[in-house]
């Protein structure tokens, strides 16, 4: 994803799949604690008001719309991890595997908190 975009500006934007079909609306953006870069977005699918996590790295912002390079069905089948708190390394690993993304990065330290909410002023999100 473009790194010059303020992650808070993504909140409320429409999200579409790789075919342009609407998935939902960006509800929250999660940052990687190590880099501060946007890593995940929680998309409100509208399907029973469930949020589905999508990776931001292969996604792009096009004409004000977040284009997710996966099928809408795959996004809606993402593990239901809840929102509003940190993603654990194990939860992130589940998401990476769900989307078939490379998880060969070094293992994070077990006591670190990952997936801090964008715009939150504290470690507890």
N, C-alpha and C positions, 0 to 999 in steps of 0.2 A: 504494500500500500504506500501511497505517497507519504513521506515522513514529515512534510512541511504542513500537514493538516492538523489543526487543533482537535484532539480526540473528542473534546466536549461538543464541538460543532457537528459531530456525527449523530448525536442524540436527537431523536425525532425524525431523522431522515428515513425515507423509504428504502427498503432492501429488496433486491431482486435476485433471482437465480441466474445461472449462465445463459438461460434462454429468454431472459427478460420477464419471467413470470414473477409477480409479487410474492415475496415470502412474508413480509411484515414490516415493522418499524423498529429502528434501533432504539433500544430501551436503556442500555448501559454499555460503557466501554471499559475494558479492563486493561491495565498497563502491566508490563513486565517489571517487577521490582528492580531487577539487575540493570536494565537498560532505560527504563522509563518510557519505552516505546509502546504504542498501542498494540495489543496482542490478540485480544478476543473482543467480540461484540455480542451482547445478548439481544437477540431479535425477538420482539413480541410478535408471535405468529398469528395471534387472533384466535387460534384454535384452543379454546378453553383458557384463554389468557396465559398461555404457557410461553416462557422465554426459551429459546434455543441458542446455544453458543455457536458462533461461527468464527473461524480464524480470520484475522485481518490481513495477514501477510500476503496471501495470494489474491486478496480482494482489492477492488479499486473503486474510487469515487469518480463517477462519470456523470456529468451534467447534474450534480447534486443528488445522485442516487448511488447507494452502495451496491455495487455489483459483486455478488458472491459467486465464485467459479465452480459451484456445485449445483446439483439438481435440488429443487425445492423439497422433494421427498426425503433426500438424505439429510437435509438440514432439520426437517421436522422430526426425523428419527434420532436426532442427536441425544446423547444421555441427558436426562433431566437432573441437573445438578443444583437447581435453585439459584437465585441471584441475590445480590446485595452483600456478599461476603467474599473473602478471598477464595480463589481456586487453589486447592492443594496440588502439589506436584503429581500425585496419583490421578486426580481429576483431569489435569491438563493432559497427561499421558493417554487417558481414556479418550479424550476429545481428539488428540492427534491421530490416534489409531482409527477412530471412527471415520475421520476424513481421509485416511490413507496417506497422511503426511509423514515425512521423514522424522523419526524420533531418535536419531543417532547422536543427538547432542549430549554432552556430558550430563550425568545425573546431577540435579540440583541438591544443595545441602538440605537434609531432612527437616531442619528446624526453621527454614526460611518461609516467609509468607509470599506467595506469588499471586498475581492477578489483582493487584490493588485497583480499586475503582478510580477512573479518571475524575479529577476534580475534588476528590475527597482530601481533606486536610489532615487526616490522621491515618495511622496504620490500621486501625479498625474501620472497616468499610461496611 
